[in-house]
Amino acid sequence: KPVQALALEGKAAMLISMQNYLAGTDALVKCDFGGFGVQPETYAALLSAATGESHSAEEFDRIGERIWNLTRQFNLREGLDPADDTLPKRFVQDPLPSGPYKGHHFSAEDMAYMLKDYYSLRGWDQTGRPTTETLKRIGVQDLPEFSKNK
C-alpha cells in the first residue's frame, strides 16, 4: 500500500517491513549490489538449495524480526537509551529548503506519534523494550536473557 510522503500513518509499518526483510536476507551474507531485482522467492530457492531444507520467501521476514528484537535487547543491555530513538535533529529543526515539500519538517509531536506507532507495531512496550508476548510469538522466549556479566 503506498504511503504518502508527508503522512505519518503507514510509515512505521513500511519501515518495519523493510527492516525485517533486509535483516533476514542479510543473514544470507549476500551481496547487496547483486541483489537489485532479486525476488524473495529466489533467495528462498537459493537457501533451500544450500541447506537441503525447504524455505519460503516469508521466512526472511520472520528471521529479520527475530534479528531486530534480539539486537534491540542486546543494545538495551549495553546502554542504549530509548530516548535516543529519534530522527536526526535536522529533520525536526530544518525545514526542507526546496522541492515540492519546501518548508516541511517533522514536529516533535510527529516524532512522538511515529515512535509510539513503531513501538506498538514492533510489539515493544512504551519504553522501547520487546514484550514477553513478542518474544514468545517469534520463538525466542527460551533463549538466555541478555545480561551483563558482573
C-alpha positions in Angstrom: 0.0 0.0 0.0 1.5 3.4 -1.0 2.4 5.7 1.8 2.0 9.4 1.2 5.3 11.4 1.5 4.2 13.7 4.4 1.7 11.3 6.0 2.5 9.9 9.4 0.3 6.9 9.1 1.9 3.9 7.5 5.5 5.0 7.9 6.2 2.7 10.8 4.7 -0.4 9.2 6.7 0.3 6.0 9.9 0.7 7.9 9.4 -2.4 10.0 8.6 -4.5 6.8 11.8 -3.3 5.1 13.9 -3.7 8.3 12.7 -7.3 8.9 13.1 -8.3 5.2 16.6 -6.8 4.8 17.9 -8.2 8.1 16.5 -11.6 7.1 18.1 -11.6 3.7 21.3 -10.1 5.1 21.6 -13.3 7.2 22.4 -15.0 3.9 25.6 -13.0 3.7 24.6 -11.9 0.2 26.0 -9.0 -1.8 23.6 -6.1 -1.7 24.8 -4.8 -5.1 24.0 -8.1 -6.7 20.5 -8.2 -5.1 18.8 -5.5 -7.1 15.7 -7.1 -8.6 16.2 -10.4 -6.9 12.8 -11.6 -5.6 12.3 -13.1 -2.1 11.3 -16.4 -3.8 14.8 -16.6 -5.5 16.5 -16.1 -2.1 14.3 -18.8 -0.7 15.2 -21.2 -3.5 18.9 -20.5 -3.1 18.7 -21.1 0.7 16.7 -24.3 0.1 19.4 -25.5 -2.4 22.2 -24.7 0.0 20.6 -26.3 3.1 18.7 -29.2 1.6 15.6 -28.0 3.5 12.5 -26.2 2.2 12.4 -22.5 2.8 9.8 -19.9 1.9 10.1 -16.3 0.9 8.1 -15.3 4.1 10.8 -16.8 6.3 13.1 -13.8 5.7 10.6 -11.5 7.4 10.4 -13.8 10.4 14.2 -14.2 10.6 14.6 -10.4 10.4 12.0 -9.8 13.1 14.0 -12.1 15.4 17.2 -10.3 14.5 15.7 -6.9 15.2 14.3 -8.0 18.6 17.4 -9.7 19.7 19.6 -6.8 18.6 17.3 -4.5 20.5 17.7 -6.5 23.6 21.4 -6.6 23.3 21.6 -2.8 22.6 19.4 -2.0 25.6 21.6 -4.2 27.8 24.7 -2.3 26.5 23.2 1.0 27.5 21.1 2.2 24.5 18.8 4.9 25.8 15.4 4.7 24.0 15.2 8.5 24.4 17.8 8.4 21.5 15.2 6.7 19.2 14.7 9.7 17.0 15.5 11.1 13.6 18.4 13.4 13.2 17.8 16.9 14.5 17.8 18.4 11.0 14.7 16.5 10.2 12.9 18.3 13.0 14.6 21.6 13.1 15.4 22.4 9.5 12.6 22.8 7.0 13.2 21.4 3.6 14.9 24.1 1.5 13.5 23.3 -1.9 11.3 20.9 -3.9 7.6 20.0 -3.8 7.7 19.8 0.1 9.7 23.0 0.6 9.3 24.3 4.2 8.1 21.0 5.6 9.7 19.4 8.7 8.6 16.9 11.3 7.5 18.3 14.6 8.2 16.8 18.0 4.6 15.7 18.1 5.0 14.0 14.7 8.1 12.2 16.0 6.3 11.1 19.2 3.4 9.7 17.1 5.7 7.8 14.7 7.8 6.4 17.6 4.7 5.2 19.5 3.3 3.6 16.3 6.7 1.9 15.6 7.0 0.5 19.2 3.4 -0.7 19.1 3.7 -2.4 15.7 7.1 -4.0 16.8 5.4 -5.4 19.9 7.6 -3.3 22.2 6.4 -1.6 25.3 6.2 2.2 25.6 9.8 2.3 26.7 11.0 0.5 23.6 11.6 -2.9 25.1 10.3 -6.1 23.4 7.5 -7.5 25.4 7.4 -11.1 26.7 4.5 -11.8 24.3 6.5 -10.6 21.4 9.5 -12.8 22.3 7.2 -15.8 22.7 5.5 -15.1 19.4 8.8 -15.0 17.5 10.1 -18.1 19.3 13.0 -16.6 21.3 11.5 -16.7 24.8 13.6 -19.6 25.9 17.0 -18.1 25.0 19.2 -16.9 27.8 18.5 -13.3 28.7 20.9 -10.7 27.7 22.5 -9.5 31.0 25.9 -8.0 31.7 28.4 -10.3 33.3 29.3 -8.9 36.7 
